[in-house]
């Protein structure tokens, strides 16, 4: 993640992050010249992998594709491009940070 985003920042290429676990999936924010990426301290971050499955991966990848389409076309200027979205697969509750 850090390597890709540092390269993208250097060459001014927008990026978006996403992740999927067994209970939640996240996507966003978009990083560009308006929202610069700040490297994550991987050594002090609990990023243990517990698993995911094809259906939840498809859901989050669809949300990422939708957000990228909105970003590229600039259809919604007030969309929350620079916020992280978290979807709980059990409750279907979505949180925006």
N, C-alpha and C positions, 0 to 999 in steps of 0.2 A: 504494500500500500504506500509506504513512504517513498520508495524508489519511483513508482509510477507517477505519483502526484508531484514529486520534485521535478521530474522530467517535464510533465505537463505545465507546471508553473513556469519553468524556464522558457518554454516555447509558446506560452500563452494558449494552451489547448485546454478547453473546459473538461472537467472530469466529474463523475458522480460515483459515490460509494454505495455499496449494498452488502448485506449479510443476512444469512438465514440460519436459524437454529431449530430446535424441536418445538418450541412454544412461541417464538416471536421471529419476525423478520423486520429488517430495517432498510431504509434507502434514503439517500440524500445526506448531506446537502450537495448541491452542485458547487464545485470550486472553479472560479474564474478570476478575472481581474478585479471583480467587485467583492469577492469572497475568497481570500487566499487560504490555501491549505497550510496547516501547521502540523509538523511531524508528530506522530504519536510515539510516546515512550514505550516501546514494546516490552522492554525488560520489566517494567513496573506495572504492566497492565495485564489483568487476568483475561486472556483471550482463549480460554480452553474450548476445544471443539467437542460438542456433545452429539452432533449429527443434524441431519436435515433429511427431507425426502423430496421426491420429484414434484409433487403437487405444490408444496409450499415454495419451492424454488421457482416454479412457474409463476406463482402469484406475485412474488416480489419482483421477478424479472419483468413482468408485465407492467407493474407500477413504475419501474425504472424506465422502461421504453416509453411509456406515456408521458412521464415527466420530461424526458429528453425531447420528445416531439413538441411539447408545449414550449420548452426552452428555445429550441431551434426556430420554431415558427413565430415565437413571440406573440402567441394568441392571447395570453393572459399575463399582463404586466404585474398584477398584484398576487400572482401565485407564490407560494412559499418555497421558492427554489433554494433558498439558503438555510433551510431548516431540515433537521433530521426527522423522519417519520418512522414510527414504530407500530407495527401491527401485531396484536396478540391473536394467534390463530385459535385459541380456545374460546375467548370471549368476543372476538371480532371487534375489540376496542382498538381505536387508533389514537396514538399520542403524538403530538408534534412538539419537538424541542427546538 
